[in-house]
Amino acid sequence: MAGVEYTIGGVKIHFPCKAYPSQLAMMNSIVRGLNSGFHCLLESPTGSGKSLALLCSALGWQQAQLGKFARVMTNILQNKCVGVWCILKQNEKNLSQSKKQPVASCLSEKFQSSLSSDCEKDDDFQPDRKRMRTAEHKVILYTLCIHRLATTLKLQAGMQVIWYLFFFSIQSPEPCSRCPCGSAKESAKDKGKDGKTDIPKIYFGTRTHKQITQIAHELKRTVYSSVPMTILSSRDHTCVNPEVASHSSRNERCKELLEAKDGRSCRYYHGVHRMRDQYTLQRVHGLHQAWDIEDLVALGKRIRSCSYYAARELKQTASIIFCPYNYLLDPMIRESMEINLAGQILVLDEAHNIEDCARESASCTLDHKSLLISRDELDGMVNNNIRPAEHEPLRDFCYSLINWIQESQSQMSERGYEAASKVWSGKDVLGIFHTLGITAGTFSILKKKLAAVLEKEEHVGLVSGKEDMVQIPTISSATATVLKNLFMVLDFLYRDNCRFAEDYRVALQKSYAWMNQVPPDVPDAHGFIVRPHRRQRQNIRVKTEVLTLSFWCLNPAVAFSDLSGSVRSIVLTSGTLSPMGSFASELGVEFSIQLEANHVINKSQVWVGTVGAGPQGRKLCATFQHAETYAFQDEVGALLLHVCQVVAKGVLCFLPSYKMLNKLRDRWTNTGLWEKLEDQKTVITEPRGGGKGDFDELLQTYYDAIKYCDRNDGALLIAVCRGKVSEGLDFTDDNARAVVTIGIPYPNIKDLQVELKMKYNDQHSKSRGLLSGHRWYEIQAYRALNQRNNAQMSFKGSKHLLL
């Protein structure tokens, strides 16, 4: 693949084209950070090639580390020096216990057979011969394996062999003094605490799955496109079993099939071996270059293999792993996905929302009803004598929490219409819990009890009159989730002598919601119950009290505390990170390397400004009071129509909320303005809910209307800041010839969590360098606003209008 090679910080980086100055600046910062093990905070405008610079610099650095290891191994094997014995002696236990070839054992069965067929005449390659090999025999064995692997896979200079050797079988010894492996300089950098060669994996996190598809497309443009990779995703995106994919709760149905509760299992899961290793994926199924989720799903459907679990297993041998960044921040998801970030490289792209995500990942909210259901289920386990020693303490914990909630309702204060709340600090709640018998010591016991009841266990029982092994019932996944979420938060609260307790607020809230309810059966005068036909038995809407208990983390540094001390480097990037000092303070991370790069677009190509009055001369002020008036709504509509008349192709319009979108659409429909907009362009509005497929279909309609322009002159897409459209979608060139933003997307000032966060920042602004509460509130709005503007400025060669 043609391109340009740059040498930055001693690392050769292959770039698919001549890099912009901002890209070179980014790559320089990233290589410096990775070389030194520092954290990087990098701001570069969207559309300036940020993702490509991230991929090439990180993968180039990783390949350079593999190159160092390759040179050491080549010298050792060629010179047959004492270093060989160091390596093989370290692996003696693994070699003697393995029933297959040490290197080939981790490759696909197809490749194992290709190796074994060549080696049948050589006694040293017979897997069942149990005799000691001499050091010379072992040197020959490894040399032959390297040679055959390189020949079979047609790899250049043995470089790609090291991808496989490193991940599968070879671990380095203590440094010796008679060979290149004794270099103190290299061993200090490239070895981990356990003595293994320490070449980190790259965990590349983005905000949405849509962004991952775009990143995979960028990776395909580079020489690194064949690097071993995987994409971690949810079952909603990757499940290929029709019986599960059509189910309302895919996670639940998947687990039921895996446990074969109804006597059936998942045939796709049993076929996961067909695509779970890198060699098979690339050489057998043809995914030679970077792939996205859709590629893996299509392959899974074709060969009847589970793409969800295949992606998870591919993680073991992947050099770069893509996923939404809440998979990396949320301790619950990290545990379920078996993600270990110790010593790895963490790249978080489009991370302007990382503060919110970090706070959410260390918080939890549960409703009173779900807690009651969990208590009843645990009570049933105890009463039926199912692991009573483990279930009883968990049931008592739920009883204590429920009783406290009931008693605390009398302390709640009115908060607006039909709403009430009571707030405690984390330290106050720990004191209350102490009176309930929940302490750091008893919580440690509760965690062990929960782990025990989640373990699958069998005992001898009667099945159809015969003795057989019967599985002991376990709590439902709903109850397990309630307890896991609670315990995750309590783990943060009790950690390190409760050092995070002041970073939490616990809120008990009462509100009302309209819910569907099936009408009860009522007997007639004679005592008979006449139930109407199912079609006629409609649900009725009932106003129901909703009681929730929230454990809110107000400090994103709490979640980052799990990461910043264990990973090798965090590379955090976005187009909108300023002010960077307060951003770093919020996360509690020392970013030794910081960069604010310029945009690649010439100033003559874009105009950014504000419009203070509409076509009729009326003032445009989108505050709450003004936005409610018909005069404002009509003036904004007239202005938007004028923009659509003078700007060809695609126009984007962003509003601060779905509520305003609905108000404007209703008003413009009544006045006839909506019809005029539709005469000018195809008009599409962002849906508040709906499935991924519905949203993708709407987007495709927008793109097609611009591309073909059959009846109208392009399309108008009306969306919401912080909504689906505003994150992770590219609107290049004709897809966004103008961007109109109406109002500033401030967070809801009446939201209790926002109010508490502002007070928290005021309390800690001087001691920790945080923004004041009011300034934090403003920055949240302007970051969202700037991200909208930034996200659409990935265009080249034409003038654009941004209002």
C-alpha positions, 0 to 999 in steps of 0.5 A: 500500500502506497504511503509515507513513512515517518520516524517519530521518537525512534518509531517508524510510522507508516501513514497512508498519505502525507500527514497534516501538521496537526496529525504529525503533532498528535503522532509525536505526542502519542509516541512520546507518551507511549515511550515514557508510559505517560498519559496524553490529553490531546485536542484536535478538531473533528475532521482533521484526521485524528483517528488515523493519527491515533491508529498509525502511531499506536500500532506503529509503536506496538509493532516497534516493540514487537520488532525489538523482541523479534531481534532478540529472538532472532539473535538467540536462535541464530547464535544458539547461545545460552539465552535459548536455554533461559527461555526454554527452561522457563517454559519447561513445565508448559512444554512437558505438560502439553500434549501438542506442539508448543507453538502450534497448540494455540493455532487453528486445527487446520494449521496444526495438521499442516505442521504435524503432517510435515513433522511425522518422521521427526521423533521430536515432533511426536506429541506423546513421546515423553522423553527429555529434549536436549537444549539443541533439540529445543533450538531446532524445534523452535527454529523449525516452527518459526520457519514453517509458520513464516512459510505457511502464512507468507509473512514478511521477514518473520515479523508477523510470526512474532504476533503469534509467538508472543501471544501464544507460547514464549515468555522471556527469562531473567536477563542473562549475561551471555546473549542479547536478551541480557540488555538491561536497557531493553529488558527494563522497558519490555518486561512486565512484573511477572517476567513476561515480554510486556508488549501491551494490547491497545484498547481503543474506546469510542462513544458509539458502535457507529464510530467503531465502524468508522474507525475500522474503515480508517484502519483498512486504509493503513498498512496495519489493516491485517493486525489481529483485532476484535470488536467487543459489542453487545448481543443487540449488535452481534447475536445471530441466533434468530430465536434470540435476536427476535426476543425482547430481552436478548441477554436473558434468552441467550443465557437460557439457551446456554443453560439449556433450561428447556432442553435446547441449547444454542447451536450457534454457540456450539459453532463458535470454534469456527471463527474464534482464532485470528488465523482462521478468521483471516486465512480461512474466512477471508477477513484479511483486513480490518473488519467491522461488526457487520462483517463478523455478524454476516460471517456468523450467519453464513457459517452458523457461528456465534459472533458475540462469543467469537469476538470475545475469544478473539480478544485473547490474541488481538493486538487492538481491541475496539469497544464503546468506552463504557466497556472500559470504564464500567467495572461491571462490564469489565468483569463480565467481558473479562477485560484486564487493563493492567499494563495495557494502552487505553485510547479513548477517542471522542472523549468529550463525554468521558466525565459523564460516562465515568460518573455513571459507571460508578453510580447506580439507581434501583427502584423500590419494586425491583428491590422487593422482588429480589428480597422475595426471591432470596426469601424463597431460596432460604425457605426452600433450603437452597444454599441457606447459609449463602442466601440468608445474609443477602436476604437480610441485607435486602430487608435492612435496605428496604426497611431503611427506605420505608422509614426514610420516606417521612424525611422527604421534602417536596420538590416541584409538582408531585415529586419529593426527595431526600439526599444524604452524603456518602459518609452519612449513608455509611454511618446509617449502614453501620447502625443497620449492621452493614460495615466494611467487614460484613460487606466483605462477607456479603461479597463472598456470599454473592459470588458463592450463590452465582456459582453453578453447582450440581448435586445427586437427585431423582430425575424420572425416578432415577438418580442423576446429577441435578443443577442447584437453582440460582437466583435470576439474572435480574436479582443478580444485577440488582445485587451486583450494581449495589455491591459495585457502588458499596465497593467504591464507598468502602474502598481504602478506608472510605476515601471516596465516601464524600464523592457520593450522594445518595438520593431517595426520590418519589415521583408518579408515572402513568403505567399500563395495567391489566384490569383485575377480574371482578365477579358478577352478582352471582360470583362468576368471573367472566373474562373477555376475549384477549383482544378485548381485554385492553390495558388501562393506564394507572397513575403509579407511585415510583420510588427510587434509590440512587447512589450518584458518584459526583467525581469521575476520578472515582471510576478512573482510579481503577485505570490510571494506576494500572494501565501503561498509558491513557491517550484521551482525545476529542475535538472539544476538551478545553479548558484542559486543566479542569478536564484533567482535574475532574478525572484525577489523572496527571496528563503529562503530555497535552496538545491543542492542535489546529484545524486543517481547514482554511478559514476561508472555507467556513463561516461561524457566527450568530444570528440575532434576528430573523427575516421579520426583524424579530429578536432570536433569543432561545431562552425558555420564556422566549422559546415558548412564544409563537413569535419566536417559533415562527421567526425561527421557522422562517429563518430555517426556510430561508437557509434551505432555499439558499443552501443546496444539498444537506442542511442540519438543524440542532435543537437543545431538546426533544421537547423543543423539537416537538413544539416547533414541529407542531407549530410549523405544521399548523402554520403551513411552514412544515409543508413549505420546508418539505417542498424545498427539501426532504425533511427528516426528524430524529426519533427519540426512541426506536431501534437501531435499524429504524434510525439507520433507515432514516439516515439512509433516506437523508443520504439518498435524498442528497445524493440523488436529489430527485424531487427536492434540493437535498434534505433537512435533518432536524436533530437534538444536541446529545442525541443520536445524530450528534454523536459518532456520525460523519456529515462530510461535504454535501451531507452538511453544507450548513449547520443551524444550531438553535439555542444552547444545550444547557443541562436541565437545571432542575435535575437533582443530580445536576444541582448536586454536582454544581454544589459539589464543584463549588465545595471542591473547586479550590482544593482540587482545581475544579471549575466552579459549579456555575462555570461547570454548568456552562462548560457542559453546554458549550462543549455539547454545542462545540461538538455539534459544530466540530463534528460537521466540519469534516469537509474540504474544498467548499464554503460552509455556513454555520449559524 
